[in-house]
Amino acid sequence: MHTTDDLKESAPRALARVWSSRDVLEGGGIDLQPHANRLAFADPEFLLRTENRGIRFQLELAKPDLDLAAAGVESTIVVYGSARFLAPDVAQRQLAAARTIGDAAGIARAERAAAGARYYVAAREFARCVARYSKQQEPAARFYICTGGGPGIMAAANRGAHDEGMPSVGLNITLPHEQGGNPWITPELSFKFHYFALRKMHFLMRAKALVAFPGGLGTLDELFEVLTLVQTRKVQPVPVVLYGRDYWSHVLPLEYLVEVGTIDAEDLELYHVVDTVDDAWQVIQDFYALPPARTEALADEG
């Protein structure tokens, strides 16, 4: 006799066997063509039809949602930033190699990377701060670091949580140049998306704060979407922290928008610009009236 639990487990196993059989055929060099008699949920040609885009939206919404809920991840602090910043030890090795070769352009790139490594250190240290605080809380009161799952600042933040033994989330995206999840994400919380829109939705569904380190177009896209949603009250207000005053003063002189009347002066209060990890964490502490937390500087071992 089958128990209720047996029946609950048998369906997922049966579905897995269907997909496994399909993968075996493909791996054996058998090119699977559209087939009317194939089960709909195991028919990639059917699922990838333009008419089924809405179904794919639903799947990308549901899969991370269910897995994060099962893991007890209810509140996240999202960390944005460039994928190009390197850990200090990696940056120094590249600089040494460039100097050995004597390539002027390579040396200039490596020097920029070495200078930018301070942001990697800061993102890692910030995530450690969040993780240290969260380890002392009941599970429902914890903050989990969430990133885009890639290298650079994203890897640094996931790494900081990993340093402290706390789980962290990675929301990766398929790109023309394949980007795998960084090794510091908790494996069962490492997700991959096709649609930017669904990925950005998941960034915000559980976000209790967002911290943006220097980054490029992707970082700016994510940041402006958050600011717009908060400004228009489509989401609940959350602290938005920009790390690196010199960088953001050049990239986002939004005071000019106030001068020409395209935003209100009060919109400048939607975000906070800081230069230290302590100040970044303090913004979040003040917003939620959290108890004090102590940060400890990381050694520059990378």
C-alpha positions as CSV (number, residue, x, y, z in Angstrom):
1,M,0.0,0.0,0.0
2,H,1.3,3.4,-0.9
3,T,1.3,6.1,1.8
4,T,0.4,9.7,1.1
5,D,4.1,10.6,1.3
6,D,4.9,7.9,-1.3
7,L,2.3,9.4,-3.6
8,K,3.6,12.9,-3.1
9,E,7.2,11.8,-3.9
10,S,6.3,9.5,-6.9
11,A,5.0,12.3,-9.1
12,P,8.3,14.4,-9.1
13,R,10.3,11.2,-9.6
14,A,8.1,10.3,-12.5
15,L,8.6,13.7,-14.1
16,A,12.3,13.5,-13.5
17,R,12.4,10.2,-15.3
18,V,10.7,11.6,-18.3
19,W,13.3,14.4,-18.6
20,S,16.1,12.0,-17.8
21,S,15.0,9.7,-20.7
22,R,14.9,12.7,-23.0
23,D,18.4,13.8,-21.9
24,V,19.8,10.2,-22.5
25,L,18.4,10.2,-26.0
26,E,19.9,13.6,-26.8
27,G,23.2,12.6,-25.2
28,G,23.3,9.6,-27.5
29,G,23.2,11.8,-30.5
30,I,19.5,11.4,-31.2
31,D,18.1,14.7,-32.3
32,L,14.6,15.1,-30.8
33,Q,12.2,16.6,-33.2
34,P,8.7,18.0,-32.3
35,H,6.4,15.1,-31.6
36,A,2.7,15.3,-31.0
37,N,2.7,12.3,-28.7
38,R,5.3,13.7,-26.3
39,L,4.0,14.8,-22.9
40,A,3.5,18.6,-23.0
41,F,5.6,19.3,-19.9
42,A,8.5,17.2,-21.3
43,D,8.3,18.8,-24.8
44,P,11.0,21.5,-25.0
45,E,9.9,22.5,-28.6
46,F,6.4,23.1,-27.3
47,L,7.5,24.9,-24.1
48,L,9.8,27.2,-26.1
49,R,7.1,28.3,-28.6
50,T,6.4,32.0,-28.7
51,E,2.8,31.4,-27.7
52,N,4.0,29.8,-24.4
53,R,6.1,32.8,-23.2
54,G,3.5,33.4,-20.5
55,I,4.0,29.9,-19.2
56,R,7.7,30.4,-19.1
57,F,7.2,33.7,-17.1
58,Q,5.1,31.7,-14.6
59,L,7.8,29.1,-14.2
60,E,10.6,31.6,-13.7
61,L,8.4,33.3,-11.0
62,A,7.4,30.1,-9.3
63,K,10.6,28.1,-9.1
64,P,12.7,30.5,-7.0
65,D,9.7,31.6,-5.0
66,L,8.9,28.1,-3.9
67,D,12.6,27.2,-3.2
68,L,13.3,30.4,-1.3
69,A,10.2,29.9,0.8
70,A,11.1,26.3,1.6
71,A,14.6,27.5,2.7
72,G,13.0,30.1,5.0
73,V,14.5,33.1,3.1
74,E,12.0,35.8,3.8
75,S,14.1,39.0,4.0
76,T,17.1,39.8,1.8
77,I,19.6,42.6,1.5
78,V,20.4,42.9,-2.2
79,V,23.9,43.9,-3.3
80,Y,24.4,45.3,-6.8
81,G,27.7,46.1,-8.4
82,S,30.1,45.5,-11.3
83,A,31.1,42.0,-12.3
84,R,34.5,43.4,-13.3
85,F,36.1,44.2,-9.9
86,L,38.6,41.6,-8.7
87,A,39.7,40.3,-5.4
88,P,42.9,42.1,-4.2
89,D,45.2,39.1,-4.6
90,V,43.9,38.4,-8.1
91,A,44.3,42.0,-9.1
92,Q,47.9,42.1,-7.7
93,R,48.8,39.0,-9.6
94,Q,47.5,40.5,-12.9
95,L,49.4,43.7,-12.2
96,A,52.6,41.9,-11.6
97,A,52.2,39.8,-14.8
98,A,51.4,42.9,-16.8
99,R,54.5,44.7,-15.5
100,T,56.7,41.6,-16.3
101,I,55.5,41.6,-19.9
102,G,55.9,45.4,-20.1
103,D,52.7,46.0,-22.0
104,A,51.6,49.6,-21.3
105,A,48.0,49.1,-22.0
106,G,47.9,46.0,-20.0
107,I,49.6,47.7,-17.1
108,A,47.0,50.5,-17.2
109,R,44.1,48.0,-17.1
110,A,45.7,46.1,-14.3
111,E,46.3,49.3,-12.3
112,R,42.6,50.2,-12.6
113,A,41.7,46.7,-11.5
114,A,44.1,46.9,-8.5
115,A,42.5,50.3,-7.5
116,G,39.0,48.9,-7.9
117,A,39.7,45.9,-5.7
118,R,38.9,48.1,-2.6
119,Y,35.2,47.8,-3.7
120,Y,35.5,44.0,-3.7
121,V,36.9,44.2,-0.1
122,A,34.1,46.5,1.0
123,A,31.3,44.4,-0.5
124,R,32.7,41.3,1.2
125,E,33.1,43.1,4.5
126,F,29.5,44.5,4.3
127,A,28.1,41.0,3.6
128,R,30.0,39.7,6.6
129,C,28.5,42.4,8.7
130,V,25.0,41.4,7.6
131,A,25.7,37.7,8.2
132,R,27.2,38.3,11.7
133,Y,24.1,40.2,12.7
134,S,21.7,37.6,11.2
135,K,23.4,34.7,12.9
136,Q,22.4,36.1,16.2
137,Q,18.7,36.4,15.3
138,E,15.9,34.0,15.1
139,P,15.5,32.6,11.6
140,A,12.4,34.8,10.8
141,A,14.4,37.9,11.7
142,R,17.5,37.2,9.6
143,F,18.6,39.1,6.5
144,Y,20.1,37.0,3.7
145,I,22.5,38.5,1.2
146,C,21.2,38.3,-2.4
147,T,23.2,39.1,-5.5
148,G,23.0,38.7,-9.2
149,G,25.1,35.6,-8.8
150,G,28.0,36.5,-11.0
151,P,31.6,37.5,-10.4
152,G,33.1,40.8,-9.0
153,I,31.0,42.6,-6.4
154,M,28.4,39.8,-6.6
155,A,31.0,37.2,-5.7
156,A,32.4,39.3,-3.0
157,A,29.1,39.7,-1.3
158,N,28.2,36.0,-1.5
159,R,31.7,35.3,-0.3
160,G,31.3,37.5,2.8
161,A,28.1,35.6,3.8
162,H,29.9,32.3,3.2
163,D,32.8,33.5,5.4
164,E,30.4,33.7,8.3
165,G,28.6,30.4,7.6
166,M,25.4,32.1,6.5
167,P,23.4,31.0,3.3
168,S,23.2,33.5,0.5
169,V,21.2,33.8,-2.7
170,G,22.4,34.2,-6.3
171,L,20.0,35.2,-9.1
172,N,22.0,34.6,-12.3
173,I,21.0,35.3,-15.9
174,T,21.8,33.6,-19.1
175,L,24.0,35.8,-21.3
176,P,25.5,35.4,-24.8
177,H,28.9,34.9,-23.0
178,E,27.8,32.2,-20.5
179,Q,28.0,33.4,-16.9
180,G,28.0,30.7,-14.3
181,G,27.1,31.2,-10.6
182,N,30.0,32.2,-8.4
183,P,31.3,29.5,-6.0
184,W,30.2,31.3,-2.9
185,I,26.4,31.1,-3.4
186,T,24.6,28.5,-1.4
187,P,24.1,25.8,-4.0
188,E,20.3,25.3,-3.4
189,L,19.8,29.0,-3.5
190,S,21.6,29.5,-6.9
191,F,19.0,30.3,-9.6
192,K,19.3,31.0,-13.3
193,F,16.9,33.2,-15.3
194,H,16.2,33.8,-18.9
195,Y,14.1,37.0,-18.4
196,F,15.6,40.1,-16.9
197,A,12.2,41.2,-15.8
198,L,11.5,38.1,-13.7
199,R,14.9,38.3,-12.2
200,K,14.5,41.9,-11.2
201,M,11.1,41.1,-9.7
202,H,12.8,38.4,-7.5
203,F,15.4,40.9,-6.4
204,L,12.6,43.1,-5.0
205,M,10.1,40.6,-3.7
206,R,12.0,40.0,-0.5
207,A,14.4,43.0,-0.4
208,K,14.5,44.9,2.8
209,A,17.4,47.0,1.6
210,L,19.6,47.5,-1.5
211,V,23.2,48.4,-1.5
212,A,24.7,49.5,-4.9
213,F,28.5,49.4,-5.3
214,P,30.1,51.0,-8.4
215,G,28.9,49.3,-11.5
216,G,28.1,49.6,-15.2
217,L,24.9,49.7,-17.2
218,G,23.4,46.6,-15.5
219,T,23.9,48.1,-12.1
220,L,22.4,51.4,-13.2
221,D,19.4,49.6,-14.8
222,E,18.7,47.7,-11.6
223,L,19.3,50.8,-9.4
224,F,17.0,53.1,-11.4
225,E,14.2,50.5,-11.4
226,V,14.3,50.3,-7.6
227,L,14.4,54.1,-7.3
228,T,11.4,54.4,-9.7
229,L,9.4,51.8,-7.9
230,V,10.0,53.4,-4.5
231,Q,9.3,57.0,-5.9
232,T,6.0,55.9,-7.4
233,R,5.1,53.9,-4.3
234,K,4.8,50.6,-6.3
235,V,6.8,49.0,-3.6
236,Q,7.2,49.7,0.1
237,P,10.0,52.1,0.9
238,V,13.3,50.4,1.6
239,P,16.7,51.9,2.3
240,V,18.8,52.3,-0.9
241,V,22.5,52.8,-0.2
242,L,25.1,53.9,-2.8
243,Y,28.6,52.9,-1.7
244,G,31.4,55.1,-3.0
245,R,30.7,58.8,-2.9
246,D,33.3,59.8,-5.5
247,Y,32.0,57.3,-8.0
248,W,28.3,58.1,-7.6
249,S,28.9,61.9,-7.5
250,H,30.2,61.6,-11.0
251,V,27.7,59.0,-12.3
252,L,24.5,60.3,-10.6
253,P,24.5,64.1,-10.1
254,L,20.7,63.9,-9.7
255,E,20.6,67.4,-8.2
256,Y,20.6,68.6,-11.8
257,L,17.2,66.9,-12.3
258,V,15.9,68.9,-9.4
259,E,17.2,72.1,-11.1
260,V,15.4,71.4,-14.3
261,G,12.3,70.2,-12.6
262,T,12.1,66.6,-13.7
263,I,12.2,65.3,-10.2
264,D,11.3,66.8,-6.8
265,A,13.9,67.8,-4.2
266,E,12.4,65.1,-1.9
267,D,13.3,62.5,-4.4
268,L,17.0,63.0,-3.5
269,E,16.0,61.4,-0.1
270,L,15.2,58.1,-1.8
271,Y,18.9,57.0,-1.4
272,H,21.9,57.5,0.8
273,V,25.5,57.8,-0.3
274,V,28.2,56.4,2.0
275,D,31.9,55.8,2.0
276,T,32.3,53.1,4.7
277,V,30.8,49.7,5.5
278,D,29.8,51.0,8.9
279,D,27.8,53.8,7.4
280,A,26.1,51.5,4.9
281,W,25.0,49.2,7.7
282,Q,24.0,52.1,9.9
283,V,21.5,53.4,7.3
284,I,19.8,50.0,7.5
285,Q,20.0,49.8,11.3
286,D,18.4,53.2,11.6
287,F,15.7,52.5,9.1
288,Y,14.6,49.3,10.9
289,A,15.7,50.4,14.4
290,L,18.0,47.4,14.7
291,P,20.3,46.8,17.6
292,P,23.9,47.9,17.0
293,A,26.3,45.6,15.2
294,R,30.0,45.7,15.1
295,T,32.0,45.4,11.9
296,E,35.5,44.0,11.7
297,A,37.9,45.0,8.9
298,L,39.0,42.2,6.6
299,A,42.7,41.6,6.0
300,D,43.6,42.2,2.3
301,E,44.3,38.5,1.7
302,G,41.7,38.6,-1.1
